[in-house]
Every structure is written in structure tokens, then in C-alpha cells.
Amino acid sequence: MLDALVALPIICFICIKDKKEALLKSLALGCIAIFIGSYIVPEPNKIIWTYLESGRYFILAIVLLFELTAILTVYFALKTAIRQQHDPDISIENSINKYFGEGTIATLLSFEVRMWSYALLASKVQTTHFIGEHYFSYHEKDGAQSNLLGFALLIAFEMPLMHLLIHFTYSPLAANIITFLTLFSLVFFIAEYRAVSRRPISLAKNKLIIRYGLFQPLTLD
């Protein structure tokens, strides 16, 4: 309990300069530690642990609310940037870095925001919105875009059948979890399908900017 609620937060605040990021990481690590402790600590010794187990859901709800608020803020900022024909990649990166700083978490969130942006706002993104003087497409090479559409259709047809099969043969909870993960993968394939035709490879002066689907752009001299 001391390691989870005292040592971990102290280490986070010492090692991480951004105090907001340190707070989020210490809360997340504390919840994980409490979750692990609920299985390790014997039941007769759970005098205080039962209260911690109940409190972790409240903390997780606060963290989730904070994350959703930040993502919605980024979403509306991105929508405005797209309307003004700014580079969507730069708009996403600047919005994420504004709230979460630079690092692995910001990179993962940029990917997630990019996924939802192309799943919901792809029709408003044009190739010419991206930085570059010359643009090159790749979505028709070897049927890349049609393959993505095929995977999306397979997932959509398979999902209700798999849900019913797992629900009646194994567990309703497992069916719901697997269906949720499958639905998330379906959103990814739809976003990837839309992104490959809109995110080009481009030449900008002495830079080559390589973009592919939803993945982070790579800039080369």
C-alpha cells in the first residue's frame, strides 16, 4: 500500500517535469497497483484494501472524464483547423502537445485522434491541405484501399455472429468485451480506408514527407 500510494507518486513527480502528466501517471499506476493487490493480498488482511478497491473506480472515472474532455477539445480544434484548410497532421500534433506535452503518450493519443478524425471527418480533408509542393498517391497500389475495405466488410459481417456464438456458448461478459474490441478494430479499418486516399506522400522544398494511412508521418531530407 505504501509503495502504491506513496512511493509511486513521489517517483512520478521527481522524474516527470510536467506535473499534470505526473499526476495522471501516478493515478494510473496507483489504480493498477490496487488492482494487482486485490488478488495478492489475502482476504483476512484486507482491512483497508477493501476501501481502496472501491475508490479505484472513482479515480478511473475521473481520469476517463479528463481524457474524454481533452480528446473532445482536440477534436473541435481539429475540426476548426480542417475548415481553415490547415495541415491536419500539424493541427493534431499541436493540439495534443498543448494538453499532454511531447512523448509516448502524446504519440499514442495523436494516432487515436487521427483515427477518429478520419473515421468521422474524412470527407472534409483534402490532399492539398497537407504541407507539400508535389503530391503522390499510393492507395491504388496493389489494391491497398480495396483490401482495407474487404477487411472492414469481413469484420462487420463476422461481428454479430461471433457475439451470439460467444454469448450462448461461453460468457455474455466475454462476448461484450470481444465485440467492443472488434468494433474498435472496425473503426480503425474504416479510418485507415479513408486515410490512405487522403494522406499523400509529398515533396516540400528539400523535404520528403512520407505518410501512410493513419501512421505518424516521416520527414526525410
C-alpha positions as CSV (number, residue, x, y, z in Angstrom):
1,M,0.0,0.0,0.0
2,L,2.9,2.4,0.8
3,D,4.6,1.5,-2.5
4,A,1.4,2.1,-4.5
5,L,0.1,5.3,-2.7
6,V,3.4,7.0,-1.5
7,A,6.5,5.7,-3.4
8,L,5.0,5.7,-6.9
9,P,3.6,9.2,-6.8
10,I,6.8,10.6,-5.4
11,I,8.8,8.9,-8.1
12,C,6.4,10.2,-10.8
13,F,6.7,13.8,-9.6
14,I,10.5,13.6,-9.3
15,C,11.1,12.0,-12.7
16,I,8.4,13.8,-14.8
17,K,8.7,17.6,-15.2
18,D,5.1,18.1,-16.3
19,K,3.1,18.0,-13.1
20,K,-0.2,17.2,-14.9
21,E,1.4,14.2,-16.6
22,A,3.0,13.1,-13.4
23,L,-0.4,13.3,-11.6
24,L,-2.1,11.2,-14.4
25,K,0.6,8.6,-14.4
26,S,0.7,8.3,-10.6
27,L,-3.1,7.8,-10.5
28,A,-3.0,5.2,-13.3
29,L,-0.1,3.3,-11.6
30,G,-1.8,3.5,-8.3
31,C,-5.0,2.0,-9.7
32,I,-3.0,-0.8,-11.4
33,A,-1.2,-1.5,-8.1
34,I,-4.6,-1.6,-6.2
35,F,-6.0,-3.9,-8.8
36,I,-2.9,-6.3,-8.5
37,G,-3.1,-6.1,-4.7
38,S,-6.7,-7.1,-4.7
39,Y,-5.5,-10.5,-6.0
40,I,-2.3,-10.8,-4.0
41,V,-3.3,-9.6,-0.5
42,P,-5.1,-12.3,1.4
43,E,-8.8,-11.7,2.3
44,P,-8.3,-11.6,6.1
45,N,-5.6,-8.9,5.7
46,K,-7.8,-6.6,3.5
47,I,-8.7,-4.2,6.3
48,I,-8.0,-1.0,4.4
49,W,-7.7,-2.6,0.9
50,T,-11.5,-3.1,0.5
51,Y,-11.9,0.7,0.7
52,L,-9.1,1.2,-1.9
53,E,-10.7,-1.3,-4.2
54,S,-13.9,0.7,-4.1
55,G,-12.1,4.0,-4.6
56,R,-10.2,3.0,-7.7
57,Y,-13.3,3.1,-9.8
58,F,-13.9,6.7,-8.7
59,I,-10.4,7.6,-9.7
60,L,-10.6,5.8,-13.0
61,A,-13.9,7.6,-13.7
62,I,-12.1,11.0,-13.1
63,V,-9.2,10.1,-15.3
64,L,-11.5,8.9,-18.0
65,L,-13.6,12.1,-17.8
66,F,-10.4,14.2,-18.1
67,E,-9.2,12.2,-21.1
68,L,-12.5,12.4,-22.9
69,T,-12.7,16.2,-22.2
70,A,-9.2,16.7,-23.6
71,I,-9.9,14.5,-26.7
72,L,-13.2,16.4,-27.4
73,T,-11.3,19.7,-27.1
74,V,-8.7,18.4,-29.6
75,Y,-11.5,17.1,-31.9
76,F,-13.2,20.5,-32.1
77,A,-9.8,22.3,-32.5
78,L,-9.0,19.9,-35.4
79,K,-12.4,20.4,-36.9
80,T,-11.8,24.2,-37.0
81,A,-8.3,23.6,-38.4
82,I,-9.6,21.4,-41.2
83,R,-12.3,24.0,-42.0
84,Q,-9.5,26.6,-42.3
85,Q,-7.5,24.2,-44.6
86,H,-4.5,23.8,-42.3
87,D,-2.4,20.7,-42.3
88,P,-4.4,18.1,-40.3
89,D,-1.2,16.3,-39.1
90,I,0.3,19.5,-37.6
91,S,-3.1,20.5,-36.2
92,I,-3.4,17.2,-34.4
93,E,0.1,17.3,-33.1
94,N,-0.1,20.8,-31.8
95,S,-3.4,20.2,-30.1
96,I,-2.2,17.0,-28.4
97,N,1.1,18.6,-27.3
98,K,-0.7,21.5,-25.9
99,Y,-2.5,19.3,-23.4
100,F,-0.2,16.3,-22.9
101,G,3.3,17.6,-23.9
102,E,5.6,15.6,-26.1
103,G,6.3,11.9,-25.6
104,T,5.0,8.4,-26.0
105,I,1.5,9.2,-24.6
106,A,1.2,12.2,-27.0
107,T,2.2,10.0,-29.9
108,L,-0.4,7.3,-29.0
109,L,-3.1,9.9,-28.5
110,S,-2.2,11.5,-31.8
111,F,-2.7,8.2,-33.5
112,E,-6.1,7.7,-31.8
113,V,-7.3,11.2,-32.6
114,R,-6.2,10.8,-36.2
115,M,-8.1,7.5,-36.3
116,W,-11.4,9.1,-35.1
117,S,-10.8,12.2,-37.2
118,Y,-10.6,10.2,-40.4
119,A,-13.5,7.9,-39.3
120,L,-15.8,11.0,-38.8
121,L,-14.3,13.9,-40.7
122,A,-12.5,12.3,-43.7
123,S,-14.8,14.0,-46.3
124,K,-13.5,17.4,-45.2
125,V,-9.9,16.5,-45.6
126,Q,-8.3,17.2,-49.0
127,T,-4.8,16.2,-50.3
128,T,-3.9,19.9,-50.8
129,H,-4.4,20.6,-47.1
130,F,-1.1,18.9,-46.3
131,I,2.3,20.6,-46.5
132,G,4.0,20.0,-49.8
133,E,4.5,21.3,-53.3
134,H,4.1,18.0,-55.2
135,Y,1.8,15.1,-54.0
136,F,1.9,11.4,-54.7
137,S,-0.8,8.8,-54.0
138,Y,-0.4,5.2,-53.1
139,H,-3.9,3.9,-52.3
140,E,-4.4,2.2,-55.6
141,K,-1.0,0.4,-55.5
142,D,-1.7,-3.4,-55.3
143,G,-5.3,-2.8,-54.3
144,A,-4.3,-1.3,-50.9
145,Q,-7.6,0.6,-50.4
146,S,-9.8,-2.2,-51.6
147,N,-8.1,-4.7,-49.3
148,L,-8.8,-2.4,-46.4
149,L,-12.5,-2.2,-47.4
150,G,-12.6,-6.0,-47.7
151,F,-11.3,-6.4,-44.1
152,A,-13.8,-3.9,-42.8
153,L,-16.7,-5.8,-44.5
154,L,-15.5,-9.1,-43.1
155,I,-15.3,-7.7,-39.6
156,A,-18.8,-6.1,-39.9
157,F,-20.4,-9.4,-41.1
158,E,-18.5,-11.6,-38.6
159,M,-19.1,-9.4,-35.5
160,P,-22.8,-10.2,-34.8
161,L,-22.3,-13.9,-35.5
162,M,-19.3,-14.1,-33.2
163,H,-21.1,-12.1,-30.5
164,L,-24.0,-14.6,-30.5
165,L,-21.7,-17.6,-30.6
166,I,-19.6,-16.5,-27.6
167,H,-22.7,-15.2,-25.7
168,F,-24.5,-18.5,-25.8
169,T,-21.6,-20.9,-25.7
170,Y,-19.2,-19.3,-23.3
171,S,-20.0,-16.0,-21.4
172,P,-22.1,-12.8,-22.1
173,L,-19.3,-10.7,-20.5
174,A,-16.7,-12.2,-22.8
175,A,-19.0,-11.7,-25.7
176,N,-19.4,-8.0,-24.9
177,I,-15.7,-7.4,-24.4
178,I,-14.7,-9.2,-27.7
179,T,-17.5,-7.3,-29.6
180,F,-16.2,-4.0,-28.2
181,L,-12.6,-4.8,-29.3
182,T,-13.9,-5.9,-32.7
183,L,-15.9,-2.8,-33.1
184,F,-12.8,-0.7,-32.3
185,S,-10.9,-2.6,-34.9
186,L,-13.7,-2.0,-37.4
187,V,-13.4,1.8,-36.7
188,F,-9.7,1.5,-37.3
189,F,-10.1,-0.2,-40.7
190,I,-12.7,2.3,-41.8
191,A,-10.5,5.2,-40.8
192,E,-7.4,3.6,-42.5
193,Y,-9.5,3.0,-45.6
194,R,-10.4,6.7,-45.8
195,A,-7.0,8.0,-44.8
196,V,-4.9,6.2,-47.4
197,S,-6.6,8.1,-50.2
198,R,-6.3,11.5,-48.5
199,R,-2.9,11.5,-46.8
200,P,-0.3,11.8,-49.6
201,I,3.4,11.4,-49.9
202,S,4.6,14.9,-50.6
203,L,7.7,16.9,-51.6
204,A,8.2,20.2,-49.7
205,K,11.3,22.1,-50.9
206,N,14.2,19.8,-49.7
207,K,12.0,17.5,-47.6
208,L,10.3,14.3,-48.4
209,I,7.2,13.7,-46.2
210,I,6.1,10.1,-46.1
211,R,2.5,9.4,-44.9
212,Y,0.8,6.1,-44.9
213,G,-2.8,5.6,-43.6
214,L,-3.1,6.7,-40.0
215,F,0.5,6.3,-39.1
216,Q,2.9,9.0,-37.9
217,P,4.4,11.0,-40.9
218,L,8.1,10.5,-41.5
219,T,10.1,13.5,-42.8
220,L,13.4,12.9,-44.7
221,D,16.0,15.2,-46.1
